[in-house]
């Protein structure tokens, strides 16, 4: 059905390529990331359409901010020794930091530096998008080690009227009903919380592109978190309300510790039901209510928007110790983790493509043997292999969809896919 043997390694390598880039909610880093992803997709002759929305554009209750360009940032002591330098780790500069070039005392420096005291060896990820300030990030241990004296703080950056960049790719299906997968491109060098989502989404695009006669139209979106989703919805919400069947936001999908779903507001959509039905058969699965939201599922479920969108992670954002720190590096994501995420989404897509309320079209229990669907020898144990088919048929009465039946008979929905194919081939079921 699909080859996943090398997919984990392929997604890991793409993650590795985009990891070093200093991204933010606007700017060159976003465009560079999207350029690399389009290069990856070019072998399949598909590309994201890159959109630019000018600074100052009103998007619902928000405004697209000025664009941020960061060129250099460091702190040096009186001897000229660099204490920190964003060239070594781009988390060292406060996101959206405005320019500064002056000497300060240690006390003044402390007011400009952000640390994570409960993880004293790590650099935290900190931003100030909507209030102008200059700042830096370093480990608590480093800050505590600094002696009294003067320090040169330097940020070479610029805020200007530019634009916010997002990307969209649509693969048409037989119907106008849509499935959407989205992720974001706004965090600097963090592997799981940032790079894993766009890399996995890109590999899924390649898979969907291979599906012949796909039922659904597929919409793929990469945008800066929050402001990007709001911008996208301000343009597309009316269309999505009419056409969106199911949607998933991908975040933190590269580790191999857990599988996680963050439900929609009322956890009552086909997306909630379908992904949960698959994840419950994984080695470890955690479910989180909408009250534990934190990514763009917030915007897609906002009052007046109310789309059937949920979140999918391996270890959920905010729940793993490396989250939003310098420890979220290439060591915590793995080809194995990516392979599990890729397989899960492929399974979900395959199940969604075949999901219907099927009805058996003969009266009484069908004679499976004459259709080569049942052993012709009746012996203890011989029928075990077809019991799932018989159970499926028993509940294929037009009341239950694929996921309902899987729940009733206690199997992974993926186990029903070949059964549905066989029964359709034999013209035993209809929609």
N, C-alpha and C positions, 0 to 999 in steps of 0.2 A: 504493500500500500504506500509506504513512504520509507525513505532511507534516513535513519537518524544516527548512523554509526559515527559519521564525521562531523555532524552538525554542531555538537558541543564545542569542539576544537575550533571550528570555523567562526562561531559566535564569539568565543573567547578572543580570537585573534583580532576581530573587528573591535571589540571592547578595548583591547590593548592599544589599538591605533588611535582611538579617540580619547583615551584616558589622559594624556599629558596636556590637553588643550584647556586654556583658561576661559571657561564659559561664564556668562551671566545671563540675565533676562533679556539683554540686548547685546549687540556687538559682533565683532569679528569672530569670536570664538564659536558662536552659534553657527555662523555661515561656514566656517571651516569644517565644523562637525558635519553639517548637512552635505557639504561637498564630498567628504570622504564616504558618507553613506551612499550618495548617488553614484560614486565611483564603484562601490561594492555592488550596487544594483544593476550597473550598466551591462554586466555580462548577460543579464536576462532581458536586456532591452526595455527596462522600465526605469522611471525616474520620479522622484518627488518634484512637485511643482512648488517652487520657492516663492513665498509671498512676503511683501514688505508693507507694514502699516505705519504711517508717519507718527512721530512723537506729537503729543497733543490731541490725538484722536480720542474722542469720548467713546468708551465701551461700557455700556450700562452705567453703573455708578462710579466707574474708574476712568482713569486717563492714561493712555500710553505714555510712559515716562520718556525722558531724554535718553539718548543712547550713551553708553559708557564705553570709553576706549581706555584701556590700561596698558601702559608700555613698560613701566618699571616701578618697583617699590622695595625699599630696604630700610634697615636701621643700622647705623654704624656707631662705634664708640669713638672716643677722642683720638685714638691711635689710627683710625681709618679702617679698623677691622669690622667686617660685616657681621652683625649679630644675627640678623635674619635677612633673607633675600627671596623674593617671590620666584626668582629663577630656580631656586632649589625646591620650593614647594609653593604653588600658587595659592594655597590656603593661607599663606602668611599675610596676605593683604585683605583687609575688610572689603567685602563685596560692595561695589559702587563707591569706594572711597574717593573723595575729592582730592585735588592736588594739595601737597604740602611740601615745604622745603625749609626746615628751620632746626635750630638746636634747642633741646629741652632738657630739663633736669630729670633725674630718675623718677621723682614724684609725678612730674608732668607726664612722663612716658607711661607710667602705670595707668593713668586715666585714659590713655589711648590704646591700650593693649587688652585684648580679650583672651582669656584662657578657659580651660575646663578643669576646675580644681579637683573634681572627683576622679579625673583621669589625667594626673599631673604630667605624664610623659607624652601626651598627644596634643596636636594642634587642632583646635576646634574650627569648624566652618561657621562663619558669622557674616551677616549682610546688613546693610542699611540702605535699602532701595529707595525709600520714600522720605528720608530725612538726610540732608547733606551733612556728612561728617567725614573726617579722616581717621583711619585706624588700622591696626595691625593685629595679627593673631600669632600666638606662640604657646609653647607648653608652659604650664605653671612652674615646672622645674627650672626651665630656662629663665623665666622672669624672676624667680626667687634667687637665682644665682648672680644676677646683675649687680655690680658694685655701684656705689654712689659715683656720680660724675655727670658729664654732659653727653647727650646722645643726639646724633643727627638723624632726623626722621624725614624720609623722602618718598613722595608718591608722585610719579609722572602720569597723570591721567587727565581725562577730559570728559565733561558732560556736555552734550550738544543736541540740537534738534536733528535727530536722525530717524531711525525707525525700529520697530520690533519685527523680528523675522520668525515666520513659522512655515511649515511644510505640509503639503497634502498630496496624497496619492489615492486615486480611485480606480479599482478594478471592477468593471461592470459584470453583472450576472444576468440571469434570465429574468429576474424580477427587479422591481425598484426598491424592495425591502433591503435594508442595509445592516451590515455588521461593521462596527467600528472598533479599531484598536488604536490606542493613543499612548504616547509617552512624552517625556519632556527633555529639553536640551538647554538647561540653564544653570547647572551646577558645575563648578570647576572639577579638579581631579579627585573624584571619588568614584570607585569602580562599581560598587553594587547599587548605591543610591542614585547614581546618575547614568553611567555609561551602559549598564546592563540592559536597561529598558529599550533605548533606541537600537542597540545591537540585536537584541532578540526580535524586536518588531521588524527589523529589516530582513532577518532570515525568514520570518513568517510570511512576509510579502512574497518572497520567492516561492514559498510553498503554495500559497493561494493562487499564484500565477500559473501553477501547473494543473490546477483542478479544472478538468474539462466539464463543460456544461454546468458550471456552478450555479446554484439556485440564487444565492444572495449576491448583491453588490457589496463590495468591501471598501471601506473608507479607512485610510491610515493617516494619522495626524501626529506630527512632532511639533511641539510648541514649548515656549518657556512656561514653567508651572505658574498657576494662578492667573497672572495677567495675560498670559498667552491663551489659556483656555477661555477666559472671559472675552478676549478679543475674537477668538474663533467662533464662540457662541453668538457674539453680537452680529456676526455675519451669517451664520449658518443655522441658528437655533430653530427658525421656522421650518426649514427643510428637514432637520433632524427630528423634530416633533412629529412630522408626518411620516417619515420613512424609516426611522431607526428601530430595528428589531432588538438588537442587543449590542452592548459595548463594554469593553474592558480597558482600564488604565493599567499599564505595565510599569512596575517600579520595583527595584531591589529583587531582581529575578535571576541573579547569578550565583548565589551560594547554594549549598546542598544540605542545609539544616532543617528546613521546614517547607511546607506549602501553605500559603495563606490566602484567604479571601476576605475582602472588606466589602460588606454588603451595601446595597443601595439603601435609601432612606427607610423603606418599609420591608426590605428583604423579600419582596413579593414579585419580582420580575422574572421573566424567562432566563435572564442572565444569571441571577442569583441561583435559581433552581438548577440550571444546567451545569455551571462550573462546579458548584458544590457537589453535585452528583458524581462528578469525575474525581474531584479532589478527595472525597471521603474514602476512596479506595487506594490512596497513596500511603506510603509507610508512615508519614506523619502529616497531619493537617490541622491548621488552626483557623477558626472562624472569628471574625471581628464584626461587631455591629457598626452601623454608620456613625455611632457616637465616638468611635475610634478612628474616624476618617482623618486624612491629612494630605492626600494628594489631590489630583484634579477630579476625582469622583465627587469632591465637594461642589465644584462648579456645575457639573452635569446633573446633580441632584438638587440644585438650588431651587427655591420656590419660584414657580413660573417657568422653570426649565424642565425639571422632573423627567429626565431621560432614564432609560433602563441600563444604567452604567454602574459597574462595580470595579473594585480594585483587585489585582492579582499580584502577589509577591511570592518569593520563597520566604525568607525571614522578613517579617513586616518592618517597614520603616519605623524607626523609633524603638524597636523591640530588640535589636541586636547591638552589642556594646560598641561596635566600631562606627555606628551611625553618626554622620555629620562630624567626623574627625579624620585626621590623617591616617588612621588605621584602616579606613575603608579604601584599601588599595587592591592591587591585582592579586594579592595573596588570599583574599577571602572569597573571590569568585573562582570558578573552576569549570573546565569543560564538562565535568559530570553534572554540576549544578545547572549549567545552561542546557545540557542535553535533556534533563528532567523537565525544565520549563518549556523547552521547545516541544517535546513529546506531548506534554499536557495540553498545550494550545492547539497542536495539530489534532489531537483526539477531540478536543472541544469543537473545533471547526468541522471535523468529519461528522460528529454527532449532530451538530446544528444543521448541517446540509441535509441529513436524512431524517431530521426530526419532524414528525407529523403525527396526527391522530389516526392511526391505521385501523382498518376494519377488515376482519376475515370475510371473504366473499362467498363462502359455502355455508350451508346449514349443518349444524352438528360439527363434531370434531373431524377435521379433514383427514383423509387417508394419505399419510405421508409416505408409506412404503412404495406405493405405485408411482410416486414422484421421485423416488430415490433419495428421500429425506429421512428415512427411518430404516434401521436394520431389518432385514428380511428374516433373520433368525431371532426368535424370542427366547432369551435366556437371562437368568439373573445377572444383572450388571450391564447387559447389552444396551439398555435404553438410557443409561445415565448421560451419555454424550448428547442426547437430543432432548433432555428434560427442559433445558433452558428454552429451546424452541417451542416446546409444547406449552410452557408457562407463558411465553410471549403471546402465543396464539390465544390462550385463554383470556388474556386481558386486552387483546386487540379487538375491542368492541366499539371503537369510535369515541370512547370516553377519555382515553388516556394517551398522552404522547409518549415518545421514546423514553424520556426521563422519568415520567410517572411509572411506566411499566418496570423500568430498572429498579426503582425504589420499592415497588410492590413485591417483586420477586427476589430482591436482594442481590443484584448483580451490578457490576460495572457497566455503565451504558455502552462502553466500547465493545463489550461482548455481544451486544445485540446487532451491531452493524452488519456482520456477515449473515446473520439470520434474516435481517430485513432484505438484504440483497438477494438471498436465496428465495425468499417468499415472493418478492416482487418478480423475480425471474420466472417463477412457476405460476405467476398470476394468481396467487392465493390471498393476497392482501391488496387493499386499495385505500386511497385517502378519502 
